[in-house]
Amino acid sequence: MGNFKNTEKNEKRSDNSSFKGLGDGETGYYGIFGGAYIPEILHGIVNDLTEAFYKIKNDPTFKEEYYYLLKNYVGRPSPLYFANRLSQEYGTKIYLKREDLNHTGAHKINNSLGQILLAKRMGKTKIIAETGAGQHGVATATACALMGMECIVFMGKTDVERQFLNVQKIRMLGAKVEPVLSGNMTLKDATNEAIRYWCSNPDSFYIIGSTVGPHPYPEMVAFFQSVISEEIKEQLQEQIGRDYPDLLIACVGGGSNAAGTYYHYLEDERVKIISAEAGGKGIETGETAATIHLGTVGIIHGSKTLLMQDEDGQITEPYSISAGLDYPGIGPMHAHFAKTGRTKVYAINDDEALEAAFELTRLEGIIPAIESAHALAILKKEKGNFKSDDIVVLTVSGRGDKDMETYSRHFDSSKQNDKK
């Protein structure tokens, strides 16, 4: 799907408006960002989806089924682990929210299960999805196998090659992987093709994997991922006697794990929030996915947000070592959080993310996904600001199995450099 350039160029990133929560819940706007910019053929479908979503939000029978699966199928609650050696390294108290220990290896299953239950209630039997790093593709294929539904996963050819293990998992689970050959063949292009297919096959149910797309998707994905911060509150209360941290940290591409991590703390002014986006080879190089730093207001994949585009409104191709953060836009709620100052955002370069991944592995015996490694890199950026009694909660959104080829290549290279 094409994007539409907003006439207000280079809009400033700050204003005096106060944070108003996740959105108004009716139009799907977060400040000036959000909405539903969709082809006419999808209007009725999206309206039906919106109505169905709001109907199940507070439906006790839906919640009972959803939470049953989260507990007994996914393995929730995921641990909140006090990282002792990492804490010593940074002179503060660091807790890791272990979404990497979920069934399928990431936070994505929380949302896929929620949406598949909604699809089931709507009488849908054919599911489509997009994926970059492959974790959402695996999660959706898993949910479809569980429910006996047909599944097609759109994935850029570049990502098919660099996330081959997840492609094999998706196929083994019975889903079809549709390689996308347009653009730079990554997440943006996979989303384009999924929306095109949806327009031609409106009876399909599109499970979007992040807080992007037309309303109600950003709110719906955040809602299903909010179990993360719900558990953090309970686990902190149990472990330290209070239910809030001083600092929350997560990575953002489209922003689903971050939305879930922040959800129940957004109105709590005691909690500072920091996000990590993909700096690629550096925001000054042109090979980057640092949308919040470099983006301007425009429309992409059905919502108004910040995106990387040229003066003519053509999308600038993003780059990141991370397939899950390699996206030229950002979820509209995260654009709003950054604009209003609710979140601080770092652009983390590839090398910084790799260094952080190797450090966590060395100190704690945990191999994170490259996406999560971007969040871990914030620790070094903020080290001088930590107090010894600060409570820092960082979400490890996924495990690093899928990235082992990349890690091995760079790890071997770093070892060679150490010997010189």
C-alpha positions as CSV (number, residue, x, y, z in Angstrom):
1,M,0.0,0.0,0.0
2,G,1.3,3.5,-0.8
3,N,1.8,6.2,1.8
4,F,0.4,9.7,1.7
5,K,2.6,12.7,2.6
6,N,1.3,15.0,5.2
7,T,1.5,18.7,4.1
8,E,3.0,19.8,7.4
9,K,6.7,19.0,6.7
10,N,9.2,18.3,9.4
11,E,6.7,18.8,12.3
12,K,8.5,19.4,15.6
13,R,8.8,16.5,18.0
14,S,7.8,18.4,21.1
15,D,4.7,20.4,22.3
16,N,3.1,21.3,25.6
17,S,0.2,18.9,25.4
18,S,0.0,16.5,28.4
19,F,-0.2,12.7,27.9
20,K,-3.8,11.6,27.6
21,G,-3.4,7.8,27.8
22,L,-3.5,5.2,25.0
23,G,-6.1,6.8,22.9
24,D,-9.7,8.0,22.9
25,G,-10.9,4.4,22.2
26,E,-13.4,5.6,19.6
27,T,-11.5,7.1,16.6
28,G,-8.2,5.4,17.4
29,Y,-6.1,8.5,17.7
30,Y,-3.2,9.2,20.0
31,G,-2.8,12.9,19.8
32,I,-2.5,13.6,16.1
33,F,-1.4,10.0,15.3
34,G,-3.5,7.0,14.4
35,G,-6.8,6.7,12.7
36,A,-7.9,4.3,9.9
37,Y,-6.7,5.2,6.4
38,I,-7.9,2.3,4.4
39,P,-9.4,1.4,1.0
40,E,-13.2,1.5,0.8
41,I,-13.4,-2.3,0.3
42,L,-12.0,-2.7,3.8
43,H,-14.3,-0.2,5.6
44,G,-17.0,-2.7,6.5
45,I,-14.5,-5.4,7.5
46,V,-12.6,-3.1,9.8
47,N,-15.9,-1.7,11.3
48,D,-17.0,-5.3,12.0
49,L,-13.6,-6.0,13.6
50,T,-13.8,-2.9,15.8
51,E,-17.2,-3.8,17.0
52,A,-16.2,-7.4,17.7
53,F,-13.0,-6.3,19.6
54,Y,-14.8,-3.9,21.9
55,K,-17.4,-6.6,22.6
56,I,-14.8,-9.1,23.8
57,K,-12.6,-6.6,25.7
58,N,-14.6,-7.0,28.9
59,D,-16.3,-10.3,28.1
60,P,-15.5,-12.7,31.0
61,T,-16.0,-15.8,28.9
62,F,-13.5,-14.5,26.4
63,K,-11.0,-13.6,29.1
64,E,-11.4,-17.0,30.7
65,E,-10.5,-18.8,27.5
66,Y,-7.7,-16.4,26.7
67,Y,-6.0,-16.5,30.1
68,Y,-6.4,-20.3,30.2
69,L,-4.3,-20.5,27.1
70,L,-1.8,-18.0,28.3
71,K,-1.2,-20.0,31.4
72,N,-1.5,-23.6,30.2
73,Y,-0.3,-23.3,26.6
74,V,2.1,-20.3,26.5
75,G,3.4,-20.9,30.0
76,R,2.6,-17.6,31.6
77,P,3.4,-15.8,33.7
78,S,6.8,-15.3,32.2
79,P,9.5,-14.8,34.9
80,L,10.6,-11.5,36.2
81,Y,14.3,-12.3,36.8
82,F,16.7,-10.3,39.0
83,A,19.9,-10.1,36.9
84,N,22.5,-10.1,39.7
85,R,25.7,-9.9,37.6
86,L,24.2,-7.4,35.1
87,S,23.1,-5.3,38.0
88,Q,26.6,-5.3,39.5
89,E,28.0,-4.3,36.1
90,Y,25.7,-1.2,36.0
91,G,25.4,-0.3,39.6
92,T,21.7,-0.6,39.9
93,K,18.9,-3.2,40.3
94,I,18.0,-4.7,36.9
95,Y,15.1,-7.1,36.4
96,L,14.5,-8.9,33.1
97,K,11.0,-9.7,32.0
98,R,11.6,-13.0,30.3
99,E,9.2,-13.0,27.2
100,D,11.9,-15.2,25.6
101,L,10.7,-18.1,27.7
102,N,7.2,-18.1,26.3
103,H,6.1,-20.9,24.0
104,T,7.4,-20.0,20.5
105,G,10.2,-17.9,22.0
106,A,8.8,-14.4,22.1
107,H,6.0,-12.1,23.2
108,K,4.3,-12.4,19.8
109,I,2.2,-15.4,21.0
110,N,0.2,-13.2,23.4
111,N,-1.3,-11.2,20.6
112,S,-1.7,-14.1,18.1
113,L,-3.7,-16.1,20.5
114,G,-5.9,-13.1,21.4
115,Q,-6.6,-12.4,17.8
116,I,-7.2,-16.0,16.8
117,L,-9.8,-16.3,19.5
118,L,-11.4,-13.1,18.2
119,A,-11.3,-14.5,14.6
120,K,-12.9,-17.7,15.9
121,R,-15.8,-15.7,17.5
122,M,-16.3,-13.8,14.2
123,G,-16.6,-17.1,12.3
124,K,-13.4,-16.6,10.4
125,T,-11.4,-19.7,9.2
126,K,-8.6,-18.2,7.0
127,I,-5.9,-16.2,8.6
128,I,-3.2,-14.0,7.0
129,A,-0.2,-12.4,8.7
130,E,3.0,-10.5,8.0
131,T,6.3,-11.1,9.6
132,G,9.8,-9.7,9.7
133,A,12.0,-11.6,12.2
134,G,9.6,-14.5,11.8
135,Q,8.5,-14.6,15.4
136,H,5.0,-13.2,14.6
137,G,4.8,-15.7,11.7
138,V,5.7,-18.6,14.0
139,A,3.2,-17.4,16.7
140,T,0.4,-17.0,14.2
141,A,1.1,-20.3,12.5
142,T,1.1,-21.9,16.0
143,A,-2.2,-20.4,16.9
144,C,-3.7,-21.5,13.6
145,A,-2.5,-25.1,14.1
146,L,-4.0,-25.0,17.6
147,M,-7.4,-23.9,16.2
148,G,-7.2,-25.8,12.9
149,M,-7.3,-22.8,10.7
150,E,-5.7,-22.1,7.3
151,C,-2.8,-19.7,7.5
152,I,-0.7,-17.6,5.0
153,V,2.3,-15.7,6.2
154,F,3.8,-12.9,4.0
155,M,7.5,-12.4,4.5
156,G,10.1,-10.4,2.6
157,K,12.6,-12.6,0.6
158,T,15.5,-10.9,2.5
159,D,14.0,-12.0,5.8
160,V,13.1,-15.4,4.5
161,E,16.9,-15.9,3.9
162,R,18.1,-14.4,7.2
163,Q,15.5,-16.0,9.3
164,F,15.5,-19.4,7.7
165,L,14.9,-21.3,10.9
166,N,11.7,-19.5,11.6
167,V,10.5,-20.1,8.0
168,Q,11.0,-23.8,8.5
169,K,9.0,-23.7,11.8
170,I,6.2,-21.8,10.1
171,R,6.0,-24.4,7.3
172,M,6.2,-27.3,9.8
173,L,3.3,-25.8,11.6
174,G,1.2,-26.2,8.4
175,A,1.2,-22.5,7.3
176,K,2.2,-21.3,3.8
177,V,5.1,-18.8,3.6
178,E,4.6,-16.3,0.8
179,P,8.0,-14.7,-0.1
180,V,7.7,-11.0,-1.1
181,L,9.9,-9.8,-3.8
182,S,9.0,-6.0,-3.9
183,G,11.0,-3.2,-2.4
184,N,13.9,-4.2,-0.2
185,M,12.0,-7.4,0.5
186,T,11.6,-6.8,4.3
187,L,8.8,-6.1,6.8
188,K,7.3,-3.1,5.1
189,D,7.0,-5.0,1.8
190,A,5.5,-8.0,3.6
191,T,2.9,-5.8,5.2
192,N,2.1,-4.2,1.8
193,E,1.5,-7.6,0.2
194,A,-0.6,-8.8,3.2
195,I,-2.9,-5.8,2.9
196,R,-3.2,-6.3,-0.9
197,Y,-4.2,-9.9,-0.3
198,W,-6.7,-8.8,2.4
199,C,-8.3,-6.4,-0.1
200,S,-8.8,-9.2,-2.6
201,N,-9.8,-11.7,0.0
202,P,-11.9,-9.7,2.5
203,D,-13.3,-12.9,4.2
204,S,-9.8,-13.5,5.6
205,F,-8.9,-12.4,9.1
206,Y,-5.6,-10.3,9.2
207,I,-3.6,-10.8,12.4
208,I,-1.3,-7.8,12.5
209,G,1.7,-8.5,14.7
210,S,2.5,-5.0,16.1
211,T,0.9,-1.8,17.2
212,V,0.7,-0.6,13.6
213,G,-2.1,-0.5,11.0
214,P,-5.6,1.0,11.0
215,H,-7.6,1.4,14.2
216,P,-8.4,-0.9,16.1
217,Y,-5.2,-2.8,15.5
218,P,-2.8,-0.6,17.5
219,E,-5.1,-0.6,20.5
220,M,-6.0,-4.3,20.1
221,V,-2.4,-5.5,19.9
222,A,-1.5,-3.3,22.9
223,F,-4.4,-4.7,24.8
224,F,-3.4,-8.3,24.2
225,Q,0.2,-7.6,25.0
226,S,-0.8,-5.7,28.2
227,V,-0.5,-9.0,30.1
228,I,3.3,-8.2,30.2
229,S,2.9,-5.1,32.4
230,E,0.0,-6.7,34.3
231,E,2.4,-9.4,35.4
232,I,5.3,-6.9,36.1
233,K,3.1,-5.1,38.6
234,E,2.2,-8.4,40.4
235,Q,5.7,-9.7,40.3
236,L,7.4,-6.6,41.6
237,Q,4.9,-6.4,44.4
238,E,5.8,-10.0,45.3
239,Q,9.5,-9.5,45.0
240,I,10.2,-6.0,46.3
241,G,7.0,-5.0,48.0
242,R,5.9,-2.3,45.5
243,D,4.3,-2.7,42.1
244,Y,6.2,-0.2,40.0
245,P,9.8,0.3,38.8
246,D,11.7,3.5,38.5
247,L,12.5,2.8,34.8
248,L,11.0,0.6,32.1
249,I,13.0,-0.3,29.0
250,A,11.9,-2.0,25.7
251,C,12.8,-2.1,22.0
252,V,10.4,-0.6,19.4
253,G,10.0,-1.5,15.8
254,G,6.2,-1.4,15.3
255,G,6.1,-1.5,19.1
256,S,4.1,-4.4,20.4
257,N,6.4,-5.6,23.2
258,A,7.0,-2.0,24.3
259,A,3.3,-1.2,24.3
260,G,2.7,-4.3,26.5
261,T,5.5,-3.4,28.8
262,Y,4.4,0.2,29.3
263,Y,0.6,-0.3,29.2
264,H,-0.3,-0.2,32.9
265,Y,2.3,2.4,33.7
266,L,1.6,5.1,31.1
267,E,-0.3,7.3,33.6
268,D,2.2,6.7,36.4
269,E,4.5,9.6,36.6
270,R,6.8,7.8,39.0
271,V,7.9,5.5,36.1
272,K,10.4,6.7,33.5
273,I,10.2,5.0,30.1
274,I,13.0,4.6,27.6
275,S,12.6,2.9,24.1
276,A,15.3,1.7,21.8
277,E,14.8,1.9,18.0
278,A,17.1,0.5,15.4
279,G,19.9,3.0,14.5
280,G,21.4,0.6,11.9
281,K,24.8,1.7,10.8
282,G,24.1,5.2,12.3
283,I,21.4,7.8,11.8
284,E,23.7,9.9,9.8
285,T,24.6,7.2,7.3
286,G,21.2,6.7,5.6
287,E,21.3,3.0,6.5
288,T,19.1,3.1,9.5
289,A,15.6,2.4,10.8
290,A,15.5,5.2,13.4
291,T,12.0,6.4,12.5
292,I,11.4,8.5,15.7
293,H,14.6,10.4,15.2
294,L,14.4,10.9,11.5
295,G,10.7,10.4,10.5
296,T,8.1,13.0,9.5
297,V,4.3,12.8,9.7
298,G,2.7,10.7,7.0
299,I,0.5,7.7,6.4
300,I,1.7,4.1,6.2
301,H,-0.3,0.8,6.3
302,G,-3.5,2.5,7.4
303,S,-2.5,4.9,10.1
304,K,-1.0,8.4,10.5
305,T,2.3,8.3,12.2
306,L,6.0,9.1,11.9
307,L,7.7,7.5,8.9
308,M,10.9,7.7,7.0
309,Q,10.2,9.4,3.7
310,D,11.6,11.8,1.2
311,E,10.3,15.2,0.2
312,D,7.9,13.6,-2.3
313,G,6.4,11.3,0.3
314,Q,8.2,8.2,-1.0
315,I,9.2,5.8,1.7
316,T,12.9,5.7,2.5
317,E,14.0,2.1,2.7
318,P,15.1,1.3,6.2
319,Y,18.0,-0.8,7.3
320,S,18.8,-2.7,10.5
321,I,20.7,-5.9,11.4
322,S,17.4,-6.8,13.1
323,A,14.7,-8.1,10.9
324,G,12.1,-7.3,13.6
325,L,13.0,-3.6,13.8
326,D,13.6,-3.1,10.1
327,Y,10.5,-0.9,9.5
328,P,10.2,2.6,8.1
329,G,7.3,3.6,10.4
330,I,6.4,3.3,14.1
331,G,3.2,2.5,15.9
332,P,1.1,5.7,16.2
333,M,0.9,5.4,20.0
334,H,4.8,5.3,20.2
335,A,4.9,8.4,17.9
336,H,2.6,10.1,20.4
337,F,4.6,9.0,23.5
338,A,7.8,10.3,22.0
339,K,6.2,13.6,20.8
340,T,4.7,14.4,24.1
341,G,7.8,13.4,26.0
342,R,6.4,10.4,27.8
343,T,9.2,8.3,26.4
344,K,12.8,8.9,25.8
345,V,14.1,7.2,22.7
346,Y,17.7,6.1,21.8
347,A,18.7,5.0,18.3
348,I,20.9,1.9,18.9
349,N,23.4,1.0,16.2
350,D,24.0,-2.6,15.1
351,D,27.4,-2.8,16.8
352,E,25.9,-1.5,20.1
353,A,23.2,-4.1,20.0
354,L,25.6,-6.9,19.3
355,E,27.9,-5.8,22.1
356,A,24.9,-5.8,24.5
357,A,23.8,-9.2,23.4
358,F,27.2,-10.7,24.0
359,E,27.4,-9.0,27.4
360,L,24.1,-10.5,28.5
361,T,25.1,-13.9,27.3
362,R,28.4,-13.7,29.1
363,L,27.1,-12.3,32.4
364,E,23.7,-14.0,32.7
365,G,23.7,-17.0,30.4
366,I,20.8,-15.6,28.4
367,I,21.0,-15.3,24.6
368,P,18.5,-12.6,23.5
369,A,17.0,-11.9,20.2
370,I,18.8,-9.1,18.3
371,E,15.6,-7.0,18.7
372,S,15.9,-7.3,22.5
373,A,19.6,-6.6,22.4
374,H,18.8,-3.1,21.2
375,A,16.9,-2.5,24.5
376,L,19.8,-4.0,26.5
377,A,22.2,-1.4,24.8
378,I,20.3,1.3,26.6
379,L,21.9,0.2,29.9
380,K,25.3,1.5,28.8
381,K,23.7,4.8,27.5
382,E,22.1,5.4,30.9
383,K,24.8,4.0,33.2
384,G,25.7,7.4,34.5
385,N,22.1,8.2,35.4
386,F,21.4,5.1,37.5
387,K,21.1,5.2,41.3
388,S,22.1,2.1,43.3
389,D,18.6,1.6,44.5
390,D,16.8,2.2,41.2
391,I,14.5,-0.6,40.0
392,V,15.0,-1.1,36.3
393,V,12.7,-3.5,34.4
394,L,13.8,-4.4,30.9
395,T,11.8,-6.7,28.6
396,V,13.7,-9.4,26.8
397,S,11.1,-9.7,24.0
398,G,12.5,-12.9,22.4
399,R,15.3,-15.4,22.4
400,G,18.2,-15.5,20.1
401,D,17.9,-18.9,18.5
402,K,16.7,-17.3,15.2
403,D,19.7,-15.0,15.2
404,M,22.5,-17.5,15.9
405,E,23.9,-17.3,12.3
406,T,24.3,-13.5,12.7
407,Y,25.7,-13.8,16.2
408,S,28.2,-16.5,15.2
409,R,29.5,-14.5,12.3
410,H,30.0,-11.3,14.4
411,F,31.2,-13.2,17.5
412,D,33.9,-14.9,15.5
413,S,34.9,-11.6,14.0
414,S,35.0,-9.9,17.4
415,K,37.2,-12.7,18.7
416,Q,39.6,-12.3,15.8
417,N,39.8,-8.5,16.6
418,D,40.6,-9.3,20.2
419,K,43.6,-11.4,19.2
420,K,45.1,-8.6,17.1
